[in-house]
Amino acid sequence: MFRERGIVIHAEDCINDYWADRLTGEGLHLNVLGVHPAGGHDAHQTMEQAIRMLSTPEWAKFASRMDKAGIAIEFEMHALSWMLEREKFDTHPHWFREDADGNRTAQFNCCASEPEVLEYIRERACALAKIFVPDTNKYYFWIDDVASAGCQCEKCRSLTPADQCMILTNAIAEGLEAGRSGAKQSYLAYCATLTPPKIAPRHNVFLEYAPIQRDHDRPLNAPDCPKNAGEIATLSELLAYFGKTDAKVLDYWMDNSLFSSWKRPPKEFHLREAVCRADAAMYRELGFDAVTSFGCFLGQDYAELYGDTPLAVYDGILYGE
Ligand SMILES: [Zn+2]
């Protein structure tokens, strides 16, 4: 059994009763609900919508139902373009990323070596700490939703994408701690940031491992699957580097947005039960105690098309049944 057993759903799925009914009404054991404003190019806008949602009566009702059921709420999102508004490029181009051609660009992330922008990100993270307040004090404010987009300026050039991510993550973690005592921040290890950084994490940064480029039809440790071998190649090293305390898995077993290529209407979903079970056993063996999966595109609109989803099966695997 994992201590933290989660599911991550889109923010808009919190304002009708479907997910709340399912999570509280079926004798499930899930105890962490991640709210995820969708990523992509418009992540800063979906964040704004989620911020507005937090002040609605529908959200208050949802949060109260989770609280009564003993389900902790967390928030997971690509937050960098909200923290550092792209409009700042007009007045502060040196805060932004230099591309391979030597041009500053407002597209994706920012310069990781410019003290002014790191200070600005700290301030924004401090403010954000008080807006999306997780019940667990674990925050998940990720950099932009892109496989790899590092700064190529003279100072950043020698830094790997993982090191640039670590610098930005540390700035966010510092700002969060200033905004909320005991706040912790995730280092999202996926795509280019699967390679462990060389820069040390702050004391309040924990590992979040998200193998998005995996083969979803094969267990991660399948012996004859080069794709998955690549995804887990650095996992033990990452765990040793960041430590196992608070380390979290964010996998995709229930992510019907991924299986629908992030386009609505959702496709019919089938849980790869054997894969999920084998992966859970591997994660347990490695020492993870917190495991979640995206569960997007499985809300009310999905149920109207295809009926309910195998949430209880997924729940049972994380619970150790
Ligand atoms: Zn730079």
Residues whose N, C-alpha, C, O or C-beta is under 5 A from the ligand:
A	BS01	ZN	C111 A112 S113 C151 C153 C156
